[in-house]
Amino acid sequence: MKFSLPENTLLQLSEFIASNLALNFPKERWNDLERNIVSASNEFGYKEVESFIQRIMSSPLTHEHIEILTAHLTNNETYFWREHKTFEVLEQKILPELIQIRKEEKRIRIWSAGCSTGEEPYSIAIALNRSIPNIKDWNITILATDISPRILRKATAGIYSQWSFRNSPQWLKENYFLPTDNNKFELIPRIKDIVKFEYLNLADDVFPSPLNNTNAMDIIFCRNVLMYFTQDRFRQVSRGLYNSLVQGGYFVVSASELSTQNFPEFMPVNVPGMVIYQKTSKKMKDRYKLTFVDPPPEPIPFQIPPKPFHTIEWMKPQPTEVANEIANPEEIPKQIDPIYQETLKSFAQGDYAEVIDKLQNDEQTVDERILLIRALANQGKLIEALKTCEDTITKNKLDPRLYYLYATILQENNQLNEAVASLKRAIYLDTNFVLSYYLLGNVYQRLGDVKSAKKSYEIVLSLLNKCSKDEILFESEGLTAGRFKEIIKATMQTRELV
């Protein structure tokens, strides 16, 4: 195996990338590493590749630079209807089964994680359109995420060259695209409008979370993405994806990533020509008595997230008529209750059914009710989650967390105007509630109110500028102010709001 760069340089670079970006480049992939690092050096404006390598290994990089580097080091190569057997299984097994289950609720949620330039999520949208004749009557979510705002803007445009249709069926381009100038093809609006492209870094960001709409997914596609991660990060990301699925949800990876050792939480399902994974109960999985060639990796130990910093103005004098509605301080536990701690552990492991079972009683604290509502929402039980949230609000009218949580479920249920009203109540109760402003911006964006969306994001940035970089934000599940600032900036770049 011959390399243009010295082997010692490639060794140091691969070790640096594994340590700082959680991407795995063993020696057998150094040709890929060498080719990709040349591409990255060009974008950063370096003529000498070795100078660029020394620069990135010797000086601190911003998160934006890290993500540009990651985008070059991973493969963005994709095309429509890639691995056609996958889409046959989607149309012939997964979607008919899901449509039958949801025929009353008429709601389907799918996530394309690591979507690159959009060919995969748009292919999923086409499959849905072919499978549901009255699709306008359904509440369809196809979330497509990637770490590059530039790539996401290209995906949002929905314009492709002939190269994106290689190996795809002829009917796909003929029925769903219109020719444009320069021998390119533009996706028709009714398909384009189904897919929502969002910035998300699988290696760093929190999911499942209503913050980025990654909870309660029926199907997750994550093909040719996990193969780049180091083993530790692979386990972390696959666990998060498992937790993002509803019970019975399907997980689709590429053929090269199939292994029960890679995904011990899932049950493999054999279908003609391929294997897919399903999130099932432990009892159901044990029936199949799966045998591992090697012992599966130990589960990641549960840790209670650190208590978030947040300045909330509860000490302001309250009007007489509402003063008595403030929660009794004696009801606030001085230490974490063992049962609640065990329930938190179940929640962190994605055992939402167990959380719901443990918390179905009449003597719950507000924190337990919030955990119950989140578990119901993550199970896709939106009607029950909304009802529980409404009941909790009647007894705790001054808790902004409840209005924020209520809004996350409303927007998931496509009740956008109601979500706006609930978020404004949360902000009225706590003018520093960063996540409420962010979600408000997202909802305004979905409503087509770009001006209000931009204003909400700008308020978020102004609030974050008052926080220290490492401060953990209120109700953010461990997200720091510094990281959230990067997310906001990338989101605004993706949506061209800067």
Disulfide bonds with the S-S distance in Angstrom:
none
